[in-house]
Amino acid sequence: MALDDRKKSILRAIVEGYIQNAEPVGSRSIAKNTDLNLSAATIRNEMGDLEEMGFLVQPHTSAGRIPSSQGFRFYVDSLMERYRMTSTEIQQMRSAMLHKIRELDKIVKDVSAAFSGITNLPTFGMVPTLEYGTIKGIKLVAVDERTVMVIVSDSSGLIKNKLLRLRTPVDEAFLSRITDLLNQNLAGYTRSEINLNRIVEVATALGDNQEILTSVLELVHEAISEIDKREVFMEGATNILRFPEYNDITKIKEILEFFDDKQNIGDFLSTLPAMKEGEVKVLIGDETELPQLKNNSVVLSTYKAGPDLTGIIGVVGPTRMDYARTVSGVGFFAKQLGEMLSHRLESGTDWTNEKGDDNLE
């Protein structure tokens, strides 16, 4: 049975009323607060039909109705009007993103945190990687005479820092020479080409100071392995507690435990089908295929920082979220983040030569 215009209008009123107040919506409320010009009795009959069709649920006898997952899905796909962000909201989002941050993973983390602060929803971001990214540079920096920082960057802009404590002091001249030798032998190769066997070959070719070289190369290999992993950031998890849906301690425990393990989000994102550039995807309730998120919705989008460099940013919240505003916000943030990262990568900034306290984190 297809929905006629009257049923669509009533369903829209119920979804938007429930989103706003987190309470079941009754026929009298719809009759009073909309311009449908229908009696409460007529609206009740239509609500009964919508319930039989699976679009509404009556939580308990004599209560109004709330949307089911099917009802939310129909609203998002067919009834939701496009939300036009205000100039103040756009400026607020842009200002939150335009921090002078050098590292790609730190940019995504800070943007995720900024977005969570604006939306009051838990926000996640997946750092993009190149499937065949090459090592851009390796740098050794003295922290003190017995401590060296090994900095490895790849062509996507990711940087990994590792600290090495030495038994004997080293000077700047030695570190400069080793830095040059490492870049001559490893820079420009893909991460898959720089395996442990190649690192051993490089150590042999470099000759002297084998003990120090071996330790440095082990850290280089460890950093390269970490770059291969797609990092996921989860920010603002406790924002979920703002919603009355999570007053139940069992629900709170389940969702916070899920957020606490970033591997959960990473595994979830890895199962998603390919998305078109600029597409905003909405997953409602059971559509996430994860038991921990069955009472929640996820809104996400991809962002591109280069031809083959794609990441993901999104939010998690109750099924009763402001979909129109959230979809617009996620789409805007993804677009702005992609443009920011593309600009940085196209500028060819040599991040491994920049100095600052950021590198000591």
C-alpha positions, 0 to 999 in steps of 0.5 A: 500500500503506497502512502498518499499525501495525507499519510506522508504529511502525518508521518513527517509531522510525527518524525519531526515532533519526535526528533524535537521532543523525544516523546510519542506524538499524539493525534491532538498534537498533530491537529493543533500544531500543523496546518493539515486541517484534519480532526484528531479522529481522522489523524488517529485512523491514519496513524493506525494505518501507518502503524499497520504498514510498519512506519510507526510504533505505539510504545504503550497503550493510550500513548501516541506513536513514534517512528520505527526504523522503517519510518525514519528511513522513509522520512530520510529518503522521501520526506526530509527537506534539505537543511540550509545551513546558516552563515553563522553555522558555516563560519563556525564550522570553518573556524573550527577546522582552520587550525594550523596543524601539520600532521594529517592524522592530527588534522582528522582527529582535531576536525572530528573533535571540532565536529563533535563539539558543534553537533553534540554527537559522537564523531569518528574520522578515518585517516586516509591512506594511499594503497601504494603510498611511498615513503616521503622522508625519514629524519633523525632529530636529537632530543638530548645527547642519548635520545633520538626521535625517528620521524617517518612521513609518507606521500599521503602526509602521515607522520609517525614519531618514534623515540630511541634511547641510546647507550652512547651519546651521538652528535648532530653530524652523525644523525645528519649522515644517517638521515641522508643514508636512510633517505637515499636507500628508503625514500621513494619506495612504497611501504610494501617494498620496505619490508624487513629483508630490505631494511636488513640489506640497508643496515648491511650496506650502511656499514658502521655503527651497526648497533645504533643503525639496527635500532633505528631501522627497527623503529623505521620498520615499526613506524612504516607498519603503523602507517599501513594501518588506517587510524580511526579517531572517536571524539565526544563519545560521552555526548551520547549521554545528552539524549534521554534514550540512553538513561538505561544503564545497560544501553549506556554501558553497551554503547560506551564500550563499543566506542572505547575500542576504536577497532570496532569502528574500524571493522564497521567502516571496512565492511561498508560498500564503496561510496561516491565522492560527496555522498552522505550515507545514512544507516538507521538502526539494524541497517548497520548490521552491528548489534551494538548500534541496532538502536542508533543511526550513523551518518557518514561521508567520504572525503578525498585529499588526492586522486587515490586518497580517501578517508571517512568522517561521520557521526553516531546518534540515536535514531531520533536525530535531526537528520536534515541538519546532520546530513548537511553538517556531515556533507559540509565537513567532509567537503571542507576537510577534503579541500583542506587536505588536498591543498596541503598535499598539493602545496608539497610541504615538507613536513619532516623538516618542520620543527615544533612541539607537535613532533614530541607528542 
